[in-house]
């Protein structure tokens, strides 16, 4: 999945960064002698993401086309090499690819966005917001995840048509299970963003981790139960059951749901603390605004 924040054409919209959008919202609220709240921050960040989408529609469509191109290469190449074996497992492949597109979007939404802010020299503006750096970065990530859900839904629809596959698409179950699954990846993106602030150019390592998501999504959680505590692994298994076997959210064992929530929250909190530690260390070393 492509990421707008890494492109020069999005720099004009992102140049002011979330701090500029949030600052305008804060000033508007201040005129009414009321302090800005996280509601205003959330509204401003979501509106910013909407503006980027509508101002650069060709780029947004291009991201969908690239994802579909890679899936087509996977599907057609697999048919030539594996034949019937691929056909028998196509439902799992479609679900796995759908989760992978969501994961890449969630991960890059934080790590690449912060890397771009470092490169543009606008990172310090986030520090001076009335909300603090981490909440703004987190909400920017959430806004991009919302957008990624919409684009990934389009990709999923096209994959189903192309492959002739039928899946169970209960909206509540899919959104909750997939959302909690990629929350752990959002935590990894936070940690990667913090490391980016500290060490600047580590883009090659960050991009390499995206391909590691494939191994996590396909982890053998039934043969190796300990892999359930890894990001995406347990959520991928549950999403397969939900979309392929038609299991509804309330039909999952309570222990499975509790583990899904625990893994999501655990990695998000862990990534948040790594982010805070890395940015604090960058301040102490005086390299926060360096590039």
C-alpha positions as protocol buffer text, in pm:
chain_id: "A"
residue {
  index: 1
  type: UNK
  ca { x: 0 y: 0 z: 0 }
}
residue {
  index: 2
  type: UNK
  ca { x: 135 y: 343 z: -83 }
}
residue {
  index: 3
  type: UNK
  ca { x: 153 y: 618 z: 174 }
}
residue {
  index: 4
  type: UNK
  ca { x: 70 y: 981 z: 90 }
}
residue {
  index: 5
  type: UNK
  ca { x: 292 y: 1126 z: 357 }
}
residue {
  index: 6
  type: UNK
  ca { x: 604 y: 998 z: 178 }
}
residue {
  index: 7
  type: UNK
  ca { x: 532 y: 1183 z: -146 }
}
residue {
  index: 8
  type: UNK
  ca { x: 635 y: 1536 z: -244 }
}
residue {
  index: 9
  type: UNK
  ca { x: 288 y: 1616 z: -381 }
}
residue {
  index: 10
  type: UNK
  ca { x: 137 y: 1560 z: -38 }
}
residue {
  index: 11
  type: UNK
  ca { x: 396 y: 1784 z: 124 }
}
residue {
  index: 12
  type: UNK
  ca { x: 195 y: 2094 z: 42 }
}
residue {
  index: 13
  type: UNK
  ca { x: -104 y: 1962 z: 232 }
}
residue {
  index: 14
  type: UNK
  ca { x: 104 y: 1805 z: 506 }
}
residue {
  index: 15
  type: UNK
  ca { x: 358 y: 2085 z: 524 }
}
residue {
  index: 16
  type: UNK
  ca { x: 157 y: 2267 z: 783 }
}
residue {
  index: 17
  type: UNK
  ca { x: 121 y: 1922 z: 946 }
}
residue {
  index: 18
  type: UNK
  ca { x: -147 y: 1824 z: 1191 }
}
residue {
  index: 19
  type: UNK
  ca { x: -22 y: 2101 z: 1416 }
}
residue {
  index: 20
  type: UNK
  ca { x: -147 y: 2363 z: 1170 }
}
residue {
  index: 21
  type: UNK
  ca { x: -491 y: 2208 z: 1134 }
}
residue {
  index: 22
  type: UNK
  ca { x: -519 y: 2150 z: 1506 }
}
residue {
  index: 23
  type: UNK
  ca { x: -391 y: 2500 z: 1573 }
}
residue {
  index: 24
  type: UNK
  ca { x: -669 y: 2651 z: 1360 }
}
residue {
  index: 25
  type: UNK
  ca { x: -925 y: 2443 z: 1545 }
}
residue {
  index: 26
  type: UNK
  ca { x: -776 y: 2546 z: 1878 }
}
residue {
  index: 27
  type: UNK
  ca { x: -788 y: 2913 z: 1784 }
}
residue {
  index: 28
  type: UNK
  ca { x: -1147 y: 2887 z: 1666 }
}
residue {
  index: 29
  type: UNK
  ca { x: -1250 y: 2732 z: 1995 }
}
residue {
  index: 30
  type: UNK
  ca { x: -1047 y: 2986 z: 2190 }
}
residue {
  index: 31
  type: UNK
  ca { x: -1249 y: 3269 z: 2036 }
}
residue {
  index: 32
  type: UNK
  ca { x: -1545 y: 3133 z: 2228 }
}
residue {
  index: 33
  type: UNK
  ca { x: -1334 y: 3133 z: 2547 }
}
residue {
  index: 34
  type: UNK
  ca { x: -1340 y: 2755 z: 2565 }
}
residue {
  index: 35
  type: UNK
  ca { x: -1028 y: 2534 z: 2557 }
}
residue {
  index: 36
  type: UNK
  ca { x: -987 y: 2290 z: 2273 }
}
residue {
  index: 37
  type: UNK
  ca { x: -1071 y: 1931 z: 2357 }
}
residue {
  index: 38
  type: UNK
  ca { x: -974 y: 1596 z: 2210 }
}
residue {
  index: 39
  type: UNK
  ca { x: -1302 y: 1607 z: 2020 }
}
residue {
  index: 40
  type: UNK
  ca { x: -1177 y: 1914 z: 1833 }
}
residue {
  index: 41
  type: UNK
  ca { x: -840 y: 1749 z: 1779 }
}
residue {
  index: 42
  type: UNK
  ca { x: -1003 y: 1435 z: 1639 }
}
residue {
  index: 43
  type: UNK
  ca { x: -1230 y: 1637 z: 1412 }
}
residue {
  index: 44
  type: UNK
  ca { x: -938 y: 1845 z: 1282 }
}
residue {
  index: 45
  type: UNK
  ca { x: -718 y: 1542 z: 1211 }
}
residue {
  index: 46
  type: UNK
  ca { x: -998 y: 1353 z: 1034 }
}
residue {
  index: 47
  type: UNK
  ca { x: -1076 y: 1663 z: 828 }
}
residue {
  index: 48
  type: UNK
  ca { x: -708 y: 1695 z: 736 }
}
residue {
  index: 49
  type: UNK
  ca { x: -703 y: 1334 z: 615 }
}
residue {
  index: 50
  type: UNK
  ca { x: -1019 y: 1396 z: 413 }
}
residue {
  index: 51
  type: UNK
  ca { x: -862 y: 1702 z: 248 }
}
residue {
  index: 52
  type: UNK
  ca { x: -553 y: 1505 z: 150 }
}
residue {
  index: 53
  type: UNK
  ca { x: -774 y: 1236 z: -2 }
}
residue {
  index: 54
  type: UNK
  ca { x: -991 y: 1472 z: -209 }
}
residue {
  index: 55
  type: UNK
  ca { x: -704 y: 1695 z: -320 }
}
residue {
  index: 56
  type: UNK
  ca { x: -496 y: 1404 z: -448 }
}
residue {
  index: 57
  type: UNK
  ca { x: -751 y: 1149 z: -575 }
}
residue {
  index: 58
  type: UNK
  ca { x: -517 y: 1016 z: -843 }
}
residue {
  index: 59
  type: UNK
  ca { x: -266 y: 922 z: -576 }
}
residue {
  index: 60
  type: UNK
  ca { x: -535 y: 750 z: -367 }
}
residue {
  index: 61
  type: UNK
  ca { x: -659 y: 554 z: -668 }
}
residue {
  index: 62
  type: UNK
  ca { x: -299 y: 471 z: -756 }
}
residue {
  index: 63
  type: UNK
  ca { x: -252 y: 304 z: -418 }
}
residue {
  index: 64
  type: UNK
  ca { x: -553 y: 81 z: -483 }
}
residue {
  index: 65
  type: UNK
  ca { x: -431 y: -5 z: -833 }
}
residue {
  index: 66
  type: UNK
  ca { x: -84 y: -99 z: -705 }
}
residue {
  index: 67
  type: UNK
  ca { x: -232 y: -326 z: -437 }
}
residue {
  index: 68
  type: UNK
  ca { x: -457 y: -495 z: -692 }
}
residue {
  index: 69
  type: UNK
  ca { x: -163 y: -537 z: -930 }
}
residue {
  index: 70
  type: UNK
  ca { x: 36 y: -723 z: -665 }
}
residue {
  index: 71
  type: UNK
  ca { x: -263 y: -942 z: -584 }
}
residue {
  index: 72
  type: UNK
  ca { x: -317 y: -1018 z: -952 }
}
residue {
  index: 73
  type: UNK
  ca { x: 48 y: -1119 z: -983 }
}
residue {
  index: 74
  type: UNK
  ca { x: 12 y: -1341 z: -677 }
}
residue {
  index: 75
  type: UNK
  ca { x: -313 y: -1496 z: -796 }
}
residue {
  index: 76
  type: UNK
  ca { x: -220 y: -1555 z: -1161 }
}
residue {
  index: 77
  type: UNK
  ca { x: 131 y: -1670 z: -1077 }
}
residue {
  index: 78
  type: UNK
  ca { x: -5 y: -1906 z: -814 }
}
residue {
  index: 79
  type: UNK
  ca { x: -250 y: -2055 z: -1060 }
}
residue {
  index: 80
  type: UNK
  ca { x: 32 y: -2132 z: -1301 }
}
residue {
  index: 81
  type: UNK
  ca { x: 251 y: -2289 z: -1032 }
}
residue {
  index: 82
  type: UNK
  ca { x: 4 y: -2448 z: -793 }
}
residue {
  index: 83
  type: UNK
  ca { x: -314 y: -2492 z: -996 }
}
residue {
  index: 84
  type: UNK
  ca { x: -591 y: -2660 z: -798 }
}
residue {
  index: 85
  type: UNK
  ca { x: -400 y: -2626 z: -470 }
}
residue {
  index: 86
  type: UNK
  ca { x: -429 y: -2249 z: -497 }
}
residue {
  index: 87
  type: UNK
  ca { x: -797 y: -2267 z: -587 }
}
residue {
  index: 88
  type: UNK
  ca { x: -869 y: -2475 z: -278 }
}
residue {
  index: 89
  type: UNK
  ca { x: -707 y: -2215 z: -50 }
}
residue {
  index: 90
  type: UNK
  ca { x: -810 y: -1897 z: -231 }
}
residue {
  index: 91
  type: UNK
  ca { x: -1045 y: -1784 z: 47 }
}
residue {
  index: 92
  type: UNK
  ca { x: -762 y: -1782 z: 298 }
}
residue {
  index: 93
  type: UNK
  ca { x: -535 y: -1599 z: 56 }
}
residue {
  index: 94
  type: UNK
  ca { x: -794 y: -1327 z: -5 }
}
residue {
  index: 95
  type: UNK
  ca { x: -854 y: -1277 z: 367 }
}
residue {
  index: 96
  type: UNK
  ca { x: -480 y: -1275 z: 437 }
}
residue {
  index: 97
  type: UNK
  ca { x: -411 y: -1020 z: 166 }
}
residue {
  index: 98
  type: UNK
  ca { x: -696 y: -802 z: 291 }
}
residue {
  index: 99
  type: UNK
  ca { x: -546 y: -805 z: 641 }
}
residue {
  index: 100
  type: UNK
  ca { x: -200 y: -736 z: 500 }
}
residue {
  index: 101
  type: UNK
  ca { x: -319 y: -421 z: 321 }
}
residue {
  index: 102
  type: UNK
  ca { x: -477 y: -303 z: 646 }
}
residue {
  index: 103
  type: UNK
  ca { x: -158 y: -382 z: 840 }
}
residue {
  index: 104
  type: UNK
  ca { x: 71 y: -198 z: 603 }
}
residue {
  index: 105
  type: UNK
  ca { x: -160 y: 105 z: 614 }
}
residue {
  index: 106
  type: UNK
  ca { x: -171 y: 106 z: 995 }
}
residue {
  index: 107
  type: UNK
  ca { x: 204 y: 62 z: 1030 }
}
residue {
  index: 108
  type: UNK
  ca { x: 309 y: 318 z: 772 }
}
residue {
  index: 109
  type: UNK
  ca { x: 48 y: 569 z: 894 }
}
residue {
  index: 110
  type: UNK
  ca { x: 264 y: 641 z: 1197 }
}
residue {
  index: 111
  type: UNK
  ca { x: 620 y: 542 z: 1105 }
}
residue {
  index: 112
  type: UNK
  ca { x: 632 y: 698 z: 757 }
}
residue {
  index: 113
  type: UNK
  ca { x: 434 y: 1004 z: 861 }
}
residue {
  index: 114
  type: UNK
  ca { x: 673 y: 1086 z: 1144 }
}
residue {
  index: 115
  type: UNK
  ca { x: 967 y: 1020 z: 913 }
}
residue {
  index: 116
  type: UNK
  ca { x: 826 y: 1274 z: 668 }
}
residue {
  index: 117
  type: UNK
  ca { x: 779 y: 1531 z: 947 }
}
residue {
  index: 118
  type: UNK
  ca { x: 1146 y: 1482 z: 1043 }
}
residue {
  index: 119
  type: UNK
  ca { x: 1254 y: 1530 z: 682 }
}
residue {
  index: 120
  type: UNK
  ca { x: 1041 y: 1839 z: 627 }
}
residue {
  index: 121
  type: UNK
  ca { x: 1156 y: 2002 z: 949 }
}
residue {
  index: 122
  type: UNK
  ca { x: 801 y: 2036 z: 1086 }
}
residue {
  index: 123
  type: UNK
  ca { x: 838 y: 1785 z: 1369 }
}
residue {
  index: 124
  type: UNK
  ca { x: 890 y: 2045 z: 1642 }
}
residue {
  index: 125
  type: UNK
  ca { x: 551 y: 2200 z: 1566 }
}
residue {
  index: 126
  type: UNK
  ca { x: 390 y: 1888 z: 1707 }
}
residue {
  index: 127
  type: UNK
  ca { x: 574 y: 1936 z: 2035 }
}
residue {
  index: 128
  type: UNK
  ca { x: 421 y: 2281 z: 2085 }
}
residue {
  index: 129
  type: UNK
  ca { x: 59 y: 2176 z: 2034 }
}
residue {
  index: 130
  type: UNK
  ca { x: -164 y: 2202 z: 2345 }
}
residue {
  index: 131
  type: UNK
  ca { x: -223 y: 1827 z: 2322 }
}
residue {
  index: 132
  type: UNK
  ca { x: 135 y: 1701 z: 2301 }
}
residue {
  index: 133
  type: UNK
  ca { x: 321 y: 1513 z: 2030 }
}
residue {
  index: 134
  type: UNK
  ca { x: 209 y: 1156 z: 2100 }
}
residue {
  index: 135
  type: UNK
  ca { x: -172 y: 1216 z: 2105 }
}
residue {
  index: 136
  type: UNK
  ca { x: -153 y: 1406 z: 1776 }
}
residue {
  index: 137
  type: UNK
  ca { x: 58 y: 1131 z: 1616 }
}
residue {
  index: 138
  type: UNK
  ca { x: -178 y: 864 z: 1747 }
}
residue {
  index: 139
  type: UNK
  ca { x: -490 y: 1034 z: 1613 }
}
residue {
  index: 140
  type: UNK
  ca { x: -321 y: 1093 z: 1278 }
}
residue {
  index: 141
  type: UNK
  ca { x: -253 y: 722 z: 1269 }
}
residue {
  index: 142
  type: UNK
  ca { x: -614 y: 639 z: 1357 }
}
residue {
  index: 143
  type: UNK
  ca { x: -738 y: 874 z: 1083 }
}
residue {
  index: 144
  type: UNK
  ca { x: -521 y: 697 z: 826 }
}
residue {
  index: 145
  type: UNK
  ca { x: -644 y: 359 z: 952 }
}
residue {
  index: 146
  type: UNK
  ca { x: -1002 y: 473 z: 888 }
}
residue {
  index: 147
  type: UNK
  ca { x: -903 y: 571 z: 536 }
}
residue {
  index: 148
  type: UNK
  ca { x: -716 y: 242 z: 490 }
}
residue {
  index: 149
  type: UNK
  ca { x: -1027 y: 49 z: 591 }
}
residue {
  index: 150
  type: UNK
  ca { x: -1221 y: 222 z: 312 }
}
residue {
  index: 151
  type: UNK
  ca { x: -958 y: 161 z: 44 }
}
residue {
  index: 152
  type: UNK
  ca { x: -899 y: -198 z: 160 }
}
residue {
  index: 153
  type: UNK
  ca { x: -1273 y: -261 z: 139 }
}
residue {
  index: 154
  type: UNK
  ca { x: -1259 y: -161 z: -228 }
}
residue {
  index: 155
  type: UNK
  ca { x: -960 y: -392 z: -281 }
}
residue {
  index: 156
  type: UNK
  ca { x: -1146 y: -677 z: -110 }
}
residue {
  index: 157
  type: UNK
  ca { x: -1452 y: -626 z: -329 }
}
residue {
  index: 158
  type: UNK
  ca { x: -1243 y: -639 z: -646 }
}
residue {
  index: 159
  type: UNK
  ca { x: -1058 y: -951 z: -524 }
}
residue {
  index: 160
  type: UNK
  ca { x: -1387 y: -1129 z: -459 }
}
residue {
  index: 161
  type: UNK
  ca { x: -1512 y: -1045 z: -808 }
}
residue {
  index: 162
  type: UNK
  ca { x: -1189 y: -1146 z: -982 }
}
residue {
  index: 163
  type: UNK
  ca { x: -1151 y: -1476 z: -797 }
}
residue {
  index: 164
  type: UNK
  ca { x: -1522 y: -1557 z: -781 }
}
residue {
  index: 165
  type: UNK
  ca { x: -1487 y: -1619 z: -409 }
}
residue {
  index: 166
  type: UNK
  ca { x: -1770 y: -1589 z: -160 }
}
residue {
  index: 167
  type: UNK
  ca { x: -1692 y: -1478 z: 196 }
}
residue {
  index: 168
  type: UNK
  ca { x: -1898 y: -1398 z: 503 }
}
residue {
  index: 169
  type: UNK
  ca { x: -1884 y: -1019 z: 539 }
}
residue {
  index: 170
  type: UNK
  ca { x: -2064 y: -945 z: 867 }
}
residue {
  index: 171
  type: UNK
  ca { x: -1963 y: -577 z: 911 }
}
residue {
  index: 172
  type: UNK
  ca { x: -1951 y: -573 z: 1291 }
}
residue {
  index: 173
  type: UNK
  ca { x: -1743 y: -890 z: 1318 }
}
residue {
  index: 174
  type: UNK
  ca { x: -1501 y: -795 z: 1039 }
}
residue {
  index: 175
  type: UNK
  ca { x: -1446 y: -438 z: 1161 }
}
residue {
  index: 176
  type: UNK
  ca { x: -1396 y: -536 z: 1526 }
}
residue {
  index: 177
  type: UNK
  ca { x: -1168 y: -834 z: 1463 }
}
residue {
  index: 178
  type: UNK
  ca { x: -965 y: -665 z: 1188 }
}
residue {
  index: 179
  type: UNK
  ca { x: -950 y: -337 z: 1382 }
}
residue {
  index: 180
  type: UNK
  ca { x: -816 y: -503 z: 1696 }
}
residue {
  index: 181
  type: UNK
  ca { x: -575 y: -710 z: 1486 }
}
residue {
  index: 182
  type: UNK
  ca { x: -410 y: -406 z: 1329 }
}
residue {
  index: 183
  type: UNK
  ca { x: -406 y: -211 z: 1656 }
}
residue {
  index: 184
  type: UNK
  ca { x: -99 y: -413 z: 1753 }
}
residue {
  index: 185
  type: UNK
  ca { x: 61 y: -306 z: 1423 }
}
residue {
  index: 186
  type: UNK
  ca { x: -23 y: 55 z: 1507 }
}
residue {
  index: 187
  type: UNK
  ca { x: 183 y: 4 z: 1822 }
}
residue {
  index: 188
  type: UNK
  ca { x: 474 y: -124 z: 1611 }
}
residue {
  index: 189
  type: UNK
  ca { x: 438 y: 185 z: 1395 }
}
residue {
  index: 190
  type: UNK
  ca { x: 460 y: 403 z: 1705 }
}
residue {
  index: 191
  type: UNK
  ca { x: 780 y: 232 z: 1815 }
}
residue {
  index: 192
  type: UNK
  ca { x: 923 y: 264 z: 1463 }
}
residue {
  index: 193
  type: UNK
  ca { x: 828 y: 633 z: 1458 }
}
residue {
  index: 194
  type: UNK
  ca { x: 1011 y: 692 z: 1784 }
}
residue {
  index: 195
  type: UNK
  ca { x: 1323 y: 519 z: 1651 }
}
residue {
  index: 196
  type: UNK
  ca { x: 1295 y: 736 z: 1338 }
}
residue {
  index: 197
  type: UNK
  ca { x: 1293 y: 1053 z: 1550 }
}
residue {
  index: 198
  type: UNK
  ca { x: 1608 y: 934 z: 1726 }
}
residue {
  index: 199
  type: UNK
  ca { x: 1809 y: 787 z: 1437 }
}
residue {
  index: 200
  type: UNK
  ca { x: 1649 y: 968 z: 1139 }
}
residue {
  index: 201
  type: UNK
  ca { x: 1711 y: 767 z: 822 }
}
residue {
  index: 202
  type: UNK
  ca { x: 1617 y: 403 z: 886 }
}
residue {
  index: 203
  type: UNK
  ca { x: 1359 y: 374 z: 609 }
}
residue {
  index: 204
  type: UNK
  ca { x: 1501 y: 53 z: 464 }
}
residue {
  index: 205
  type: UNK
  ca { x: 1463 y: -128 z: 797 }
}
residue {
  index: 206
  type: UNK
  ca { x: 1111 y: 6 z: 843 }
}
residue {
  index: 207
  type: UNK
  ca { x: 1006 y: -110 z: 498 }
}
residue {
  index: 208
  type: UNK
  ca { x: 1155 y: -453 z: 560 }
}
residue {
  index: 209
  type: UNK
  ca { x: 924 y: -503 z: 857 }
}
residue {
  index: 210
  type: UNK
  ca { x: 620 y: -471 z: 629 }
}
residue {
  index: 211
  type: UNK
  ca { x: 712 y: -799 z: 461 }
}
residue {
  index: 212
  type: UNK
  ca { x: 741 y: -959 z: 803 }
}
residue {
  index: 213
  type: UNK
  ca { x: 366 y: -906 z: 836 }
}
residue {
  index: 214
  type: UNK
  ca { x: 318 y: -1185 z: 582 }
}
residue {
  index: 215
  type: UNK
  ca { x: 485 y: -1434 z: 817 }
}
residue {
  index: 216
  type: UNK
  ca { x: 281 y: -1306 z: 1112 }
}
residue {
  index: 217
  type: UNK
  ca { x: -48 y: -1331 z: 923 }
}
residue {
  index: 218
  type: UNK
  ca { x: 29 y: -1687 z: 814 }
}
residue {
  index: 219
  type: UNK
  ca { x: 171 y: -1797 z: 1152 }
}
residue {
  index: 220
  type: UNK
  ca { x: 64 y: -2155 z: 1247 }
}
residue {
  index: 221
  type: UNK
  ca { x: -124 y: -2057 z: 1563 }
}
residue {
  index: 222
  type: UNK
  ca { x: -282 y: -2402 z: 1600 }
}
residue {
  index: 223
  type: UNK
  ca { x: 47 y: -2590 z: 1576 }
}
residue {
  index: 224
  type: UNK
  ca { x: 245 y: -2330 z: 1771 }
}
residue {
  index: 225
  type: UNK
  ca { x: 10 y: -2175 z: 2031 }
}
residue {
  index: 226
  type: UNK
  ca { x: 277 y: -1934 z: 2158 }
}
residue {
  index: 227
  type: UNK
  ca { x: 258 y: -1745 z: 1826 }
}
residue {
  index: 228
  type: UNK
  ca { x: -83 y: -1613 z: 1932 }
}
residue {
  index: 229
  type: UNK
  ca { x: 88 y: -1343 z: 2137 }
}
residue {
  index: 230
  type: UNK
  ca { x: 263 y: -1206 z: 1827 }
}
residue {
  index: 231
  type: UNK
  ca { x: 109 y: -911 z: 1640 }
}
residue {
  index: 232
  type: UNK
  ca { x: -152 y: -1013 z: 1378 }
}
residue {
  index: 233
  type: UNK
  ca { x: -115 y: -1389 z: 1431 }
}
residue {
  index: 234
  type: UNK
  ca { x: -414 y: -1450 z: 1659 }
}
residue {
  index: 235
  type: UNK
  ca { x: -623 y: -1183 z: 1488 }
}
residue {
  index: 236
  type: UNK
  ca { x: -552 y: -1334 z: 1147 }
}
residue {
  index: 237
  type: UNK
  ca { x: -672 y: -1677 z: 1264 }
}
residue {
  index: 238
  type: UNK
  ca { x: -991 y: -1523 z: 1403 }
}
residue {
  index: 239
  type: UNK
  ca { x: -1052 y: -1320 z: 1088 }
}
residue {
  index: 240
  type: UNK
  ca { x: -1014 y: -1635 z: 879 }
}
residue {
  index: 241
  type: UNK
  ca { x: -1279 y: -1806 z: 1091 }
}
residue {
  index: 242
  type: UNK
  ca { x: -1506 y: -1501 z: 1069 }
}
residue {
  index: 243
  type: UNK
  ca { x: -1485 y: -1447 z: 692 }
}
residue {
  index: 244
  type: UNK
  ca { x: -1434 y: -1803 z: 567 }
}
residue {
  index: 245
  type: UNK
  ca { x: -1633 y: -2007 z: 819 }
}
residue {
  index: 246
  type: UNK
  ca { x: -1893 y: -1739 z: 901 }
}
residue {
  index: 247
  type: UNK
  ca { x: -1826 y: -1726 z: 1277 }
}
residue {
  index: 248
  type: UNK
  ca { x: -1985 y: -1417 z: 1432 }
}
residue {
  index: 249
  type: UNK
  ca { x: -1822 y: -1199 z: 1695 }
}
residue {
  index: 250
  type: UNK
  ca { x: -2041 y: -1327 z: 1979 }
}
residue {
  index: 251
  type: UNK
  ca { x: -1974 y: -1688 z: 1877 }
}
residue {
  index: 252
  type: UNK
  ca { x: -1600 y: -1671 z: 1951 }
}
residue {
  index: 253
  type: UNK
  ca { x: -1487 y: -1810 z: 2286 }
}
residue {
  index: 254
  type: UNK
  ca { x: -1443 y: -1539 z: 2547 }
}
residue {
  index: 255
  type: UNK
  ca { x: -1079 y: -1643 z: 2595 }
}
residue {
  index: 256
  type: UNK
  ca { x: -1006 y: -1578 z: 2225 }
}
residue {
  index: 257
  type: UNK
  ca { x: -1165 y: -1233 z: 2239 }
}
residue {
  index: 258
  type: UNK
  ca { x: -979 y: -1149 z: 2561 }
}
residue {
  index: 259
  type: UNK
  ca { x: -647 y: -1252 z: 2406 }
}
residue {
  index: 260
  type: UNK
  ca { x: -720 y: -1046 z: 2094 }
}
residue {
  index: 261
  type: UNK
  ca { x: -788 y: -735 z: 2304 }
}
residue {
  index: 262
  type: UNK
  ca { x: -488 y: -798 z: 2531 }
}
residue {
  index: 263
  type: UNK
  ca { x: -245 y: -835 z: 2240 }
}
residue {
  index: 264
  type: UNK
  ca { x: -383 y: -521 z: 2072 }
}
residue {
  index: 265
  type: UNK
  ca { x: -366 y: -306 z: 2386 }
}
residue {
  index: 266
  type: UNK
  ca { x: -33 y: -451 z: 2497 }
}
residue {
  index: 267
  type: UNK
  ca { x: 150 y: -373 z: 2174 }
}
residue {
  index: 268
  type: UNK
  ca { x: -13 y: -30 z: 2144 }
}
residue {
  index: 269
  type: UNK
  ca { x: 93 y: 67 z: 2498 }
}
residue {
  index: 270
  type: UNK
  ca { x: 438 y: -81 z: 2444 }
}
residue {
  index: 271
  type: UNK
  ca { x: 485 y: 111 z: 2120 }
}
residue {
  index: 272
  type: UNK
  ca { x: 358 y: 428 z: 2287 }
}
residue {
  index: 273
  type: UNK
  ca { x: 619 y: 399 z: 2564 }
}
residue {
  index: 274
  type: UNK
  ca { x: 898 y: 332 z: 2313 }
}
residue {
  index: 275
  type: UNK
  ca { x: 785 y: 640 z: 2122 }
}
residue {
  index: 276
  type: UNK
  ca { x: 784 y: 856 z: 2437 }
}
residue {
  index: 277
  type: UNK
  ca { x: 1126 y: 726 z: 2546 }
}
residue {
  index: 278
  type: UNK
  ca { x: 1283 y: 781 z: 2202 }
}
residue {
  index: 279
  type: UNK
  ca { x: 1148 y: 1135 z: 2166 }
}
residue {
  index: 280
  type: UNK
  ca { x: 1256 y: 1222 z: 2521 }
}
residue {
  index: 281
  type: UNK
  ca { x: 1606 y: 1090 z: 2448 }
}
residue {
  index: 282
  type: UNK
  ca { x: 1615 y: 1289 z: 2123 }
}
residue {
  index: 283
  type: UNK
  ca { x: 1537 y: 1603 z: 2325 }
}
residue {
  index: 284
  type: UNK
  ca { x: 1814 y: 1527 z: 2575 }
}
residue {
  index: 285
  type: UNK
  ca { x: 2063 y: 1471 z: 2292 }
}
residue {
  index: 286
  type: UNK
  ca { x: 1947 y: 1786 z: 2112 }
}
residue {
  index: 287
  type: UNK
  ca { x: 1871 y: 1602 z: 1788 }
}
residue {
  index: 288
  type: UNK
  ca { x: 1493 y: 1634 z: 1783 }
}
residue {
  index: 289
  type: UNK
  ca { x: 1490 y: 1884 z: 1498 }
}
residue {
  index: 290
  type: UNK
  ca { x: 1797 y: 1751 z: 1317 }
}
residue {
  index: 291
  type: UNK
  ca { x: 1790 y: 1559 z: 992 }
}
